[in-house]
Amino acid sequence: MTIIKKLAAPALVLTLALSLSACAGMSRQDKNTAIGAGVGAVAGSVLTGGSAVGTVGGAAVGGVIGNQVDKPRR
């Protein structure tokens, strides 16, 4: 079990870096949504002690917040 804990953080960082590098063709709002979801997932995981529900909830909340940041006004 400890090997999994040792590999989890580097795997998360690598996954986040690779997913953000895929944002080249995205709009600004799409990039903000993806970044918000990533940051929210990490924050949710940290705050809940690695709970899957906390990670997914954090990603959802972060994605919504990221989507609303700098949203074009009508």
Biopython code that builds the backbone (N, CA, C, O; Angstrom):
import numpy as np
from Bio.PDB.StructureBuilder import StructureBuilder

atoms = [
    (1, "MET", "N", (0.822, -1.196, 0.000)),
    (1, "MET", "CA", (0.000, 0.000, 0.000)),
    (1, "MET", "C", (0.861, 1.253, 0.000)),
    (1, "MET", "O", (0.455, 2.261, -0.577)),
    (2, "THR", "N", (2.021, 1.230, 0.618)),
    (2, "THR", "CA", (2.844, 2.428, 0.671)),
    (2, "THR", "C", (3.417, 2.783, -0.699)),
    (2, "THR", "O", (3.644, 3.958, -0.988)),
    (3, "ILE", "N", (3.652, 1.782, -1.541)),
    (3, "ILE", "CA", (4.162, 2.070, -2.890)),
    (3, "ILE", "C", (3.123, 2.852, -3.685)),
    (3, "ILE", "O", (3.473, 3.720, -4.486)),
    (4, "ILE", "N", (1.866, 2.550, -3.467)),
    (4, "ILE", "CA", (0.796, 3.275, -4.164)),
    (4, "ILE", "C", (0.782, 4.735, -3.715)),
    (4, "ILE", "O", (0.622, 5.636, -4.538)),
    (5, "LYS", "N", (0.948, 4.968, -2.428)),
    (5, "LYS", "CA", (0.959, 6.339, -1.914)),
    (5, "LYS", "C", (2.166, 7.113, -2.431)),
    (5, "LYS", "O", (2.073, 8.316, -2.680)),
    (6, "LYS", "N", (3.295, 6.432, -2.594)),
    (6, "LYS", "CA", (4.495, 7.090, -3.094)),
    (6, "LYS", "C", (4.366, 7.449, -4.572)),
    (6, "LYS", "O", (4.948, 8.434, -5.024)),
    (7, "LEU", "N", (3.614, 6.664, -5.320)),
    (7, "LEU", "CA", (3.459, 6.909, -6.752)),
    (7, "LEU", "C", (2.268, 7.804, -7.085)),
    (7, "LEU", "O", (2.183, 8.325, -8.197)),
    (8, "ALA", "N", (1.360, 7.986, -6.152)),
    (8, "ALA", "CA", (0.140, 8.735, -6.435)),
    (8, "ALA", "C", (0.407, 10.201, -6.754)),
    (8, "ALA", "O", (-0.121, 10.721, -7.737)),
    (9, "ALA", "N", (1.213, 10.872, -5.946)),
    (9, "ALA", "CA", (1.463, 12.299, -6.166)),
    (9, "ALA", "C", (2.201, 12.559, -7.481)),
    (9, "ALA", "O", (1.777, 13.435, -8.235)),
    (10, "PRO", "N", (3.283, 11.841, -7.793)),
    (10, "PRO", "CA", (3.936, 12.074, -9.093)),
    (10, "PRO", "C", (3.020, 11.745, -10.272)),
    (10, "PRO", "O", (3.063, 12.422, -11.299)),
    (11, "ALA", "N", (2.199, 10.718, -10.130)),
    (11, "ALA", "CA", (1.275, 10.369, -11.203)),
    (11, "ALA", "C", (0.240, 11.476, -11.408)),
    (11, "ALA", "O", (-0.127, 11.787, -12.541)),
    (12, "LEU", "N", (-0.219, 12.057, -10.323)),
    (12, "LEU", "CA", (-1.188, 13.154, -10.409)),
    (12, "LEU", "C", (-0.569, 14.374, -11.084)),
    (12, "LEU", "O", (-1.192, 15.008, -11.934)),
    (13, "VAL", "N", (0.654, 14.692, -10.699)),
    (13, "VAL", "CA", (1.345, 15.846, -11.295)),
    (13, "VAL", "C", (1.568, 15.611, -12.783)),
    (13, "VAL", "O", (1.356, 16.516, -13.590)),
    (14, "LEU", "N", (1.992, 14.415, -13.153)),
    (14, "LEU", "CA", (2.221, 14.096, -14.562)),
    (14, "LEU", "C", (0.919, 14.170, -15.356)),
    (14, "LEU", "O", (0.886, 14.719, -16.458)),
    (15, "THR", "N", (-0.135, 13.624, -14.799)),
    (15, "THR", "CA", (-1.431, 13.672, -15.471)),
    (15, "THR", "C", (-1.913, 15.108, -15.648)),
    (15, "THR", "O", (-2.428, 15.468, -16.706)),
    (16, "LEU", "N", (-1.747, 15.915, -14.627)),
    (16, "LEU", "CA", (-2.156, 17.314, -14.717)),
    (16, "LEU", "C", (-1.340, 18.057, -15.764)),
    (16, "LEU", "O", (-1.891, 18.835, -16.542)),
    (17, "ALA", "N", (-0.034, 17.824, -15.790)),
    (17, "ALA", "CA", (0.832, 18.491, -16.769)),
    (17, "ALA", "C", (0.470, 18.080, -18.192)),
    (17, "ALA", "O", (0.420, 18.922, -19.088)),
    (18, "LEU", "N", (0.220, 16.799, -18.400)),
    (18, "LEU", "CA", (-0.142, 16.335, -19.741)),
    (18, "LEU", "C", (-1.509, 16.858, -20.167)),
    (18, "LEU", "O", (-1.707, 17.203, -21.332)),
    (19, "SER", "N", (-2.442, 16.917, -19.236)),
    (19, "SER", "CA", (-3.767, 17.411, -19.597)),
    (19, "SER", "C", (-3.753, 18.904, -19.898)),
    (19, "SER", "O", (-4.491, 19.369, -20.767)),
    (20, "LEU", "N", (-2.922, 19.654, -19.187)),
    (20, "LEU", "CA", (-2.845, 21.092, -19.461)),
    (20, "LEU", "C", (-2.121, 21.375, -20.770)),
    (20, "LEU", "O", (-2.390, 22.384, -21.421)),
    (21, "SER", "N", (-1.207, 20.497, -21.160)),
    (21, "SER", "CA", (-0.515, 20.707, -22.436)),
    (21, "SER", "C", (-1.452, 20.468, -23.614)),
    (21, "SER", "O", (-1.168, 20.899, -24.731)),
    (22, "ALA", "N", (-2.555, 19.790, -23.371)),
    (22, "ALA", "CA", (-3.525, 19.536, -24.425)),
    (22, "ALA", "C", (-4.478, 20.708, -24.632)),
    (22, "ALA", "O", (-5.395, 20.612, -25.447)),
    (23, "CYS", "N", (-4.284, 21.798, -23.921)),
    (23, "CYS", "CA", (-5.190, 22.948, -23.970)),
    (23, "CYS", "C", (-4.852, 23.942, -25.087)),
    (23, "CYS", "O", (-5.421, 25.033, -25.119)),
    (24, "ALA", "N", (-3.966, 23.602, -25.978)),
    (24, "ALA", "CA", (-3.499, 24.561, -26.982)),
    (24, "ALA", "C", (-4.619, 25.095, -27.867)),
    (24, "ALA", "O", (-4.625, 26.283, -28.191)),
    (25, "GLY", "N", (-5.558, 24.257, -28.263)),
    (25, "GLY", "CA", (-6.608, 24.693, -29.174)),
    (25, "GLY", "C", (-7.901, 25.078, -28.479)),
    (25, "GLY", "O", (-8.930, 25.229, -29.137)),
    (26, "MET", "N", (-7.870, 25.239, -27.171)),
    (26, "MET", "CA", (-9.087, 25.532, -26.424)),
    (26, "MET", "C", (-9.291, 27.039, -26.271)),
    (26, "MET", "O", (-8.344, 27.824, -26.328)),
    (27, "SER", "N", (-10.548, 27.416, -26.077)),
    (27, "SER", "CA", (-10.838, 28.821, -25.800)),
    (27, "SER", "C", (-10.371, 29.151, -24.382)),
    (27, "SER", "O", (-10.033, 28.259, -23.604)),
    (28, "ARG", "N", (-10.357, 30.421, -24.068)),
    (28, "ARG", "CA", (-9.917, 30.849, -22.736)),
    (28, "ARG", "C", (-10.834, 30.295, -21.653)),
    (28, "ARG", "O", (-10.367, 29.872, -20.595)),
    (29, "GLN", "N", (-12.119, 30.299, -21.912)),
    (29, "GLN", "CA", (-13.077, 29.789, -20.937)),
    (29, "GLN", "C", (-12.895, 28.281, -20.741)),
    (29, "GLN", "O", (-12.984, 27.789, -19.616)),
    (30, "ASP", "N", (-12.640, 27.544, -21.829)),
    (30, "ASP", "CA", (-12.397, 26.110, -21.714)),
    (30, "ASP", "C", (-11.133, 25.825, -20.901)),
    (30, "ASP", "O", (-11.104, 24.897, -20.093)),
    (31, "LYS", "N", (-10.094, 26.628, -21.121)),
    (31, "LYS", "CA", (-8.859, 26.458, -20.349)),
    (31, "LYS", "C", (-9.115, 26.723, -18.868)),
    (31, "LYS", "O", (-8.633, 25.982, -18.011)),
    (32, "ASN", "N", (-9.863, 27.768, -18.569)),
    (32, "ASN", "CA", (-10.178, 28.087, -17.172)),
    (32, "ASN", "C", (-10.968, 26.960, -16.517)),
    (32, "ASN", "O", (-10.751, 26.648, -15.346)),
    (33, "THR", "N", (-11.883, 26.348, -17.269)),
    (33, "THR", "CA", (-12.662, 25.236, -16.745)),
    (33, "THR", "C", (-11.762, 24.047, -16.426)),
    (33, "THR", "O", (-11.881, 23.444, -15.359)),
    (34, "ALA", "N", (-10.862, 23.711, -17.349)),
    (34, "ALA", "CA", (-9.957, 22.575, -17.142)),
    (34, "ALA", "C", (-9.009, 22.824, -15.973)),
    (34, "ALA", "O", (-8.781, 21.931, -15.156)),
    (35, "ILE", "N", (-8.469, 24.008, -15.893)),
    (35, "ILE", "CA", (-7.556, 24.335, -14.795)),
    (35, "ILE", "C", (-8.310, 24.324, -13.468)),
    (35, "ILE", "O", (-7.807, 23.805, -12.471)),
    (36, "GLY", "N", (-9.501, 24.890, -13.452)),
    (36, "GLY", "CA", (-10.309, 24.886, -12.224)),
    (36, "GLY", "C", (-10.643, 23.478, -11.765)),
    (36, "GLY", "O", (-10.613, 23.191, -10.568)),
    (37, "ALA", "N", (-10.960, 22.598, -12.705)),
    (37, "ALA", "CA", (-11.263, 21.212, -12.347)),
    (37, "ALA", "C", (-10.034, 20.512, -11.782)),
    (37, "ALA", "O", (-10.139, 19.763, -10.811)),
    (38, "GLY", "N", (-8.879, 20.749, -12.378)),
    (38, "GLY", "CA", (-7.647, 20.136, -11.877)),
    (38, "GLY", "C", (-7.287, 20.615, -10.489)),
    (38, "GLY", "O", (-6.969, 19.814, -9.609)),
    (39, "VAL", "N", (-7.335, 21.910, -10.292)),
    (39, "VAL", "CA", (-7.011, 22.480, -8.984)),
    (39, "VAL", "C", (-8.051, 22.042, -7.946)),
    (39, "VAL", "O", (-7.708, 21.732, -6.806)),
    (40, "GLY", "N", (-9.300, 22.021, -8.346)),
    (40, "GLY", "CA", (-10.363, 21.588, -7.429)),
    (40, "GLY", "C", (-10.212, 20.132, -7.031)),
    (40, "GLY", "O", (-10.462, 19.775, -5.879)),
    (41, "ALA", "N", (-9.804, 19.284, -7.971)),
    (41, "ALA", "CA", (-9.602, 17.870, -7.655)),
    (41, "ALA", "C", (-8.484, 17.694, -6.645)),
    (41, "ALA", "O", (-8.611, 16.921, -5.695)),
    (42, "VAL", "N", (-7.390, 18.410, -6.850)),
    (42, "VAL", "CA", (-6.273, 18.318, -5.902)),
    (42, "VAL", "C", (-6.699, 18.842, -4.535)),
    (42, "VAL", "O", (-6.424, 18.212, -3.514)),
    (43, "ALA", "N", (-7.364, 19.985, -4.512)),
    (43, "ALA", "CA", (-7.805, 20.565, -3.241)),
    (43, "ALA", "C", (-8.803, 19.649, -2.537)),
    (43, "ALA", "O", (-8.719, 19.454, -1.324)),
    (44, "GLY", "N", (-9.747, 19.088, -3.291)),
    (44, "GLY", "CA", (-10.729, 18.183, -2.695)),
    (44, "GLY", "C", (-10.083, 16.941, -2.127)),
    (44, "GLY", "O", (-10.480, 16.455, -1.068)),
    (45, "SER", "N", (-9.090, 16.426, -2.827)),
    (45, "SER", "CA", (-8.374, 15.249, -2.340)),
    (45, "SER", "C", (-7.600, 15.553, -1.065)),
    (45, "SER", "O", (-7.616, 14.766, -0.119)),
    (46, "VAL", "N", (-6.933, 16.683, -1.043)),
    (46, "VAL", "CA", (-6.152, 17.063, 0.139)),
    (46, "VAL", "C", (-7.064, 17.323, 1.336)),
    (46, "VAL", "O", (-6.783, 16.873, 2.447)),
    (47, "LEU", "N", (-8.138, 18.039, 1.108)),
    (47, "LEU", "CA", (-9.027, 18.402, 2.209)),
    (47, "LEU", "C", (-9.785, 17.219, 2.796)),
    (47, "LEU", "O", (-10.161, 17.244, 3.968)),
    (48, "THR", "N", (-10.015, 16.171, 1.984)),
    (48, "THR", "CA", (-10.773, 15.015, 2.474)),
    (48, "THR", "C", (-9.887, 13.814, 2.752)),
    (48, "THR", "O", (-10.391, 12.717, 2.996)),
    (49, "GLY", "N", (-8.581, 14.004, 2.720)),
    (49, "GLY", "CA", (-7.675, 12.905, 3.023)),
    (49, "GLY", "C", (-7.601, 11.857, 1.935)),
    (49, "GLY", "O", (-7.341, 10.691, 2.229)),
    (50, "GLY", "N", (-7.820, 12.231, 0.700)),
    (50, "GLY", "CA", (-7.714, 11.300, -0.417)),
    (50, "GLY", "C", (-9.012, 10.611, -0.782)),
    (50, "GLY", "O", (-9.005, 9.659, -1.562)),
    (51, "SER", "N", (-10.105, 11.062, -0.246)),
    (51, "SER", "CA", (-11.405, 10.462, -0.544)),
    (51, "SER", "C", (-11.764, 10.669, -2.014)),
    (51, "SER", "O", (-11.592, 11.763, -2.552)),
    (52, "ALA", "N", (-12.259, 9.622, -2.657)),
    (52, "ALA", "CA", (-12.662, 9.725, -4.060)),
    (52, "ALA", "C", (-13.820, 10.709, -4.227)),
    (52, "ALA", "O", (-13.866, 11.469, -5.194)),
    (53, "VAL", "N", (-14.736, 10.687, -3.294)),
    (53, "VAL", "CA", (-15.881, 11.598, -3.361)),
    (53, "VAL", "C", (-15.409, 13.044, -3.235)),
    (53, "VAL", "O", (-15.901, 13.922, -3.943)),
    (54, "GLY", "N", (-14.464, 13.293, -2.344)),
    (54, "GLY", "CA", (-13.919, 14.638, -2.180)),
    (54, "GLY", "C", (-13.175, 15.102, -3.414)),
    (54, "GLY", "O", (-13.254, 16.272, -3.791)),
    (55, "THR", "N", (-12.443, 14.181, -4.051)),
    (55, "THR", "CA", (-11.703, 14.529, -5.262)),
    (55, "THR", "C", (-12.652, 14.873, -6.397)),
    (55, "THR", "O", (-12.472, 15.883, -7.078)),
    (56, "VAL", "N", (-13.652, 14.044, -6.601)),
    (56, "VAL", "CA", (-14.621, 14.293, -7.678)),
    (56, "VAL", "C", (-15.434, 15.552, -7.385)),
    (56, "VAL", "O", (-15.687, 16.356, -8.282)),
    (57, "GLY", "N", (-15.839, 15.719, -6.137)),
    (57, "GLY", "CA", (-16.588, 16.928, -5.764)),
    (57, "GLY", "C", (-15.763, 18.178, -5.954)),
    (57, "GLY", "O", (-16.265, 19.189, -6.444)),
    (58, "GLY", "N", (-14.497, 18.118, -5.568)),
    (58, "GLY", "CA", (-13.604, 19.258, -5.762)),
    (58, "GLY", "C", (-13.411, 19.580, -7.230)),
    (58, "GLY", "O", (-13.368, 20.748, -7.617)),
    (59, "ALA", "N", (-13.294, 18.540, -8.050)),
    (59, "ALA", "CA", (-13.148, 18.754, -9.492)),
    (59, "ALA", "C", (-14.391, 19.410, -10.074)),
    (59, "ALA", "O", (-14.291, 20.306, -10.912)),
    (60, "ALA", "N", (-15.552, 18.969, -9.638)),
    (60, "ALA", "CA", (-16.804, 19.544, -10.143)),
    (60, "ALA", "C", (-16.944, 21.013, -9.742)),
    (60, "ALA", "O", (-17.271, 21.865, -10.567)),
    (61, "VAL", "N", (-16.695, 21.289, -8.483)),
    (61, "VAL", "CA", (-16.810, 22.677, -8.004)),
    (61, "VAL", "C", (-15.758, 23.560, -8.677)),
    (61, "VAL", "O", (-16.061, 24.672, -9.107)),
    (62, "GLY", "N", (-14.525, 23.063, -8.766)),
    (62, "GLY", "CA", (-13.457, 23.825, -9.418)),
    (62, "GLY", "C", (-13.744, 24.081, -10.884)),
    (62, "GLY", "O", (-13.449, 25.159, -11.400)),
    (63, "GLY", "N", (-14.319, 23.094, -11.556)),
    (63, "GLY", "CA", (-14.670, 23.269, -12.962)),
    (63, "GLY", "C", (-15.735, 24.334, -13.166)),
    (63, "GLY", "O", (-15.655, 25.136, -14.097)),
    (64, "VAL", "N", (-16.725, 24.336, -12.296)),
    (64, "VAL", "CA", (-17.790, 25.350, -12.385)),
    (64, "VAL", "C", (-17.221, 26.742, -12.125)),
    (64, "VAL", "O", (-17.529, 27.692, -12.845)),
    (65, "ILE", "N", (-16.393, 26.853, -11.095)),
    (65, "ILE", "CA", (-15.797, 28.158, -10.785)),
    (65, "ILE", "C", (-14.897, 28.611, -11.927)),
    (65, "ILE", "O", (-14.944, 29.772, -12.333)),
    (66, "GLY", "N", (-14.075, 27.698, -12.447)),
    (66, "GLY", "CA", (-13.201, 28.045, -13.565)),
    (66, "GLY", "C", (-13.977, 28.460, -14.797)),
    (66, "GLY", "O", (-13.541, 29.332, -15.549)),
    (67, "ASN", "N", (-15.127, 27.839, -15.004)),
    (67, "ASN", "CA", (-15.958, 28.174, -16.161)),
    (67, "ASN", "C", (-16.542, 29.571, -16.041)),
    (67, "ASN", "O", (-16.731, 30.252, -17.049)),
    (68, "GLN", "N", (-16.829, 30.002, -14.830)),
    (68, "GLN", "CA", (-17.460, 31.296, -14.627)),
    (68, "GLN", "C", (-16.467, 32.451, -14.552)),
    (68, "GLN", "O", (-16.861, 33.612, -14.666)),
    (69, "VAL", "N", (-15.185, 32.146, -14.363)),
    (69, "VAL", "CA", (-14.162, 33.179, -14.281)),
    (69, "VAL", "C", (-13.974, 33.792, -15.658)),
    (69, "VAL", "O", (-13.832, 33.073, -16.647)),
    (70, "ASP", "N", (-13.974, 35.091, -15.725)),
    (70, "ASP", "CA", (-13.742, 35.816, -16.978)),
    (70, "ASP", "C", (-14.711, 35.428, -18.081)),
    (70, "ASP", "O", (-14.356, 35.391, -19.259)),
    (71, "LYS", "N", (-15.946, 35.138, -17.676)),
    (71, "LYS", "CA", (-16.980, 34.760, -18.640)),
    (71, "LYS", "C", (-17.406, 35.991, -19.437)),
    (71, "LYS", "O", (-17.611, 37.058, -18.860)),
    (72, "PRO", "N", (-17.541, 35.854, -20.754)),
    (72, "PRO", "CA", (-17.973, 37.003, -21.558)),
    (72, "PRO", "C", (-19.349, 37.505, -21.108)),
    (72, "PRO", "O", (-20.252, 36.711, -20.841)),
    (73, "ARG", "N", (-19.495, 38.818, -21.029)),
    (73, "ARG", "CA", (-20.764, 39.410, -20.599)),
    (73, "ARG", "C", (-21.620, 39.706, -21.814)),
    (73, "ARG", "O", (-21.120, 40.012, -22.897)),
    (74, "ARG", "N", (-22.914, 39.608, -21.606)),
    (74, "ARG", "CA", (-23.856, 39.886, -22.702)),
    (74, "ARG", "C", (-24.588, 41.156, -22.449)),
    (74, "ARG", "O", (-25.424, 41.558, -23.259)),
]
sb = StructureBuilder()
sb.init_structure("model")
sb.init_model(0)
sb.init_chain("A")
sb.init_seg("    ")
for serial, (resi, resn, name, xyz) in enumerate(atoms, 1):
    if name == "N":
        sb.init_residue(resn, " ", resi, " ")
    sb.init_atom(name, np.array(xyz, "f"), 0.0, 1.0, " ", f" {name:<3s}", serial, name[0])
structure = sb.get_structure()
